[in-house]
Amino acid sequence: MYERSLQFVLEREGGRVDDPRDRGGRTNKGVTQRVYDAHRRAHGLPQADVWAITDAEVEAIYRGGYWDAVRGDVIDAVSSDLALAVFDCAVNSGASRAIKQLQEALGVTPDGVFGPKTEQALLLGAAKGYPRILRIMLCGRELFYRGIVARNPSQGRFLKGWLNRVNHLRVACGIPEEDV
């Protein structure tokens, strides 16, 4: 369910961040200045500092830009844990990356677009079991983060936090430690 997923993300995203080494740049509640600017432009509003973002704007950005973008309601209808993992990945790495990781876990050619083939594979996923699909996706997410650091060692300072986030997802989704 969206509310559970949003709560999880907000607990991990924290508040105001302006670390020059973070490629996301100036951020508040997980929303980057770039995303906030685009949101305000799309709604005919003047530019504003992301540190002044309202809770209503945060909710609208997360709902439209991430939950709806990854078809969270469709995923949630078959597995709320999988919906949480895909949504969290979208917030952290972008909707296209989250869909690609879901597609890889489902055995669909990853293109970053949640189309009919992805939806069909998701609906047929019960045969594999959604906990198994979720484990595959989370392992893929870890590999993705490690790949970022391998390509750009300066990002290594963020690796522990990224991996902790994946581990928090495992706990939230009830994946036993022995399955990790």
C-alpha positions as CSV (number, residue, x, y, z in Angstrom):
1,M,0.0,0.0,0.0
2,Y,1.2,3.4,-0.9
3,E,1.0,4.9,2.6
4,R,3.2,2.2,4.0
5,S,5.7,2.6,1.2
6,L,5.8,6.4,1.6
7,Q,6.4,6.1,5.3
8,F,9.3,3.7,4.8
9,V,10.9,6.0,2.3
10,L,10.5,9.1,4.4
11,E,12.1,7.4,7.4
12,R,15.1,6.6,5.2
13,E,15.4,9.9,3.3
14,G,15.7,12.2,6.3
15,G,15.7,15.9,6.0
16,R,17.9,18.5,4.4
17,V,21.1,17.5,2.7
18,D,23.5,19.5,0.7
19,D,26.6,17.4,0.3
20,P,28.7,18.5,-2.7
21,R,29.9,14.9,-3.2
22,D,26.3,13.6,-3.5
23,R,25.3,13.5,-7.2
24,G,21.7,14.2,-6.1
25,G,22.7,17.7,-4.9
26,R,20.6,19.8,-2.6
27,T,17.8,17.6,-1.2
28,N,15.0,17.7,1.3
29,K,13.0,14.6,2.4
30,G,14.6,12.8,-0.5
31,V,13.4,15.3,-3.1
32,T,16.2,16.9,-5.1
33,Q,16.2,20.5,-6.1
34,R,16.1,19.4,-9.8
35,V,12.9,17.3,-9.2
36,Y,11.3,20.0,-7.1
37,D,12.0,22.6,-9.8
38,A,10.4,20.4,-12.4
39,H,7.4,19.8,-10.2
40,R,6.8,23.5,-9.5
41,R,7.3,24.3,-13.2
42,A,4.7,21.7,-14.2
43,H,2.2,23.3,-11.8
44,G,2.9,26.8,-13.0
45,L,4.6,27.8,-9.7
46,P,7.8,29.9,-9.3
47,Q,11.0,28.3,-8.4
48,A,11.6,27.8,-4.7
49,D,14.3,26.3,-2.5
50,V,13.7,22.6,-1.9
51,W,14.4,23.1,1.7
52,A,11.0,25.0,1.8
53,I,9.1,22.0,0.3
54,T,5.7,21.3,1.9
55,D,4.5,17.9,3.0
56,A,1.7,18.1,0.3
57,E,4.4,18.7,-2.3
58,V,6.5,15.8,-1.1
59,E,3.5,13.5,-1.2
60,A,2.5,14.7,-4.7
61,I,6.0,14.2,-6.0
62,Y,6.4,10.8,-4.5
63,R,2.9,9.7,-5.7
64,G,3.2,10.9,-9.3
65,G,6.9,10.8,-9.9
66,Y,7.7,7.4,-8.4
67,W,4.7,5.3,-7.2
68,D,2.5,6.0,-10.3
69,A,5.6,5.9,-12.5
70,V,6.4,2.3,-11.5
71,R,2.7,1.3,-11.5
72,G,2.8,0.8,-7.7
73,D,-0.9,0.0,-7.5
74,V,-0.5,-2.8,-10.0
75,I,2.4,-4.3,-8.2
76,D,0.8,-3.8,-4.8
77,A,-2.3,-5.8,-6.0
78,V,0.0,-8.9,-6.2
79,S,2.6,-8.1,-3.5
80,S,2.7,-5.1,-1.2
81,D,6.3,-6.0,-0.2
82,L,7.4,-6.0,-3.9
83,A,5.6,-2.7,-4.4
84,L,7.5,-1.2,-1.5
85,A,10.8,-2.4,-2.9
86,V,10.2,-1.1,-6.4
87,F,8.9,2.2,-5.1
88,D,11.9,2.6,-2.8
89,C,14.3,1.8,-5.6
90,A,12.5,4.4,-7.8
91,V,13.0,7.1,-5.2
92,N,16.6,6.2,-4.7
93,S,17.7,5.4,-8.3
94,G,14.9,6.5,-10.6
95,A,11.7,4.9,-11.9
96,S,13.4,3.5,-15.0
97,R,16.1,1.8,-13.0
98,A,13.5,0.4,-10.5
99,I,11.5,-1.1,-13.4
100,K,14.6,-2.6,-15.0
101,Q,15.5,-4.3,-11.7
102,L,12.0,-5.6,-11.4
103,Q,12.1,-6.8,-15.0
104,E,15.4,-8.6,-14.3
105,A,13.9,-10.3,-11.3
106,L,10.9,-11.4,-13.3
107,G,13.0,-12.7,-16.1
108,V,11.8,-10.0,-18.6
109,T,14.2,-8.2,-20.9
110,P,14.9,-5.0,-19.0
111,D,14.0,-1.9,-20.9
112,G,12.8,0.3,-18.0
113,V,9.2,0.5,-19.3
114,F,6.4,-1.2,-17.3
115,G,4.4,-2.5,-20.3
116,P,2.2,-5.5,-21.0
117,K,5.1,-8.0,-20.9
118,T,6.2,-6.8,-17.5
119,E,2.6,-6.8,-16.2
120,Q,2.0,-10.4,-17.5
121,A,5.3,-11.6,-15.9
122,L,4.3,-9.9,-12.7
123,L,0.9,-11.6,-12.7
124,L,2.5,-15.0,-13.5
125,G,5.2,-14.4,-10.8
126,A,3.2,-16.4,-8.2
127,A,4.7,-19.5,-9.8
128,K,8.2,-18.3,-8.8
129,G,6.9,-16.8,-5.6
130,Y,7.0,-13.1,-4.8
131,P,9.4,-13.5,-1.9
132,R,11.9,-15.1,-4.3
133,I,11.4,-12.3,-6.9
134,L,11.9,-9.8,-4.1
135,R,15.2,-11.4,-3.0
136,I,16.4,-11.4,-6.6
137,M,15.5,-7.8,-7.0
138,L,17.2,-6.7,-3.7
139,C,20.4,-8.7,-4.7
140,G,20.4,-6.9,-8.0
141,R,20.0,-3.6,-6.2
142,E,23.1,-4.4,-4.1
143,L,25.1,-5.2,-7.2
144,F,23.9,-2.0,-8.9
145,Y,25.2,0.1,-5.9
146,R,28.5,-1.8,-5.9
147,G,28.8,-1.2,-9.6
148,I,28.4,2.6,-9.0
149,V,31.3,2.5,-6.6
150,A,33.4,0.3,-8.9
151,R,33.0,2.8,-11.7
152,N,33.3,5.9,-9.5
153,P,35.2,5.2,-6.2
154,S,34.4,8.7,-4.9
155,Q,30.8,7.4,-4.4
156,G,32.1,4.7,-2.0
157,R,31.3,6.9,1.0
158,F,27.6,6.3,0.3
159,L,27.8,2.5,-0.1
160,K,27.2,1.6,3.5
161,G,24.1,3.7,3.6
162,W,22.8,2.3,0.3
163,L,23.4,-1.3,1.6
164,N,21.8,-0.5,5.0
165,R,18.7,0.7,3.1
166,V,18.5,-2.6,1.2
167,N,18.8,-4.4,4.5
168,H,16.0,-2.3,6.0
169,L,13.9,-3.3,3.1
170,R,14.6,-7.0,3.8
171,V,13.5,-6.6,7.3
172,A,10.4,-4.6,6.4
173,C,9.4,-7.3,3.8
174,G,10.0,-10.1,6.2
175,I,12.9,-11.8,4.3
176,P,14.6,-14.1,6.7
177,E,18.3,-13.3,7.4
178,E,19.3,-16.8,6.3
179,D,17.9,-16.1,2.8
180,V,20.1,-13.0,2.4
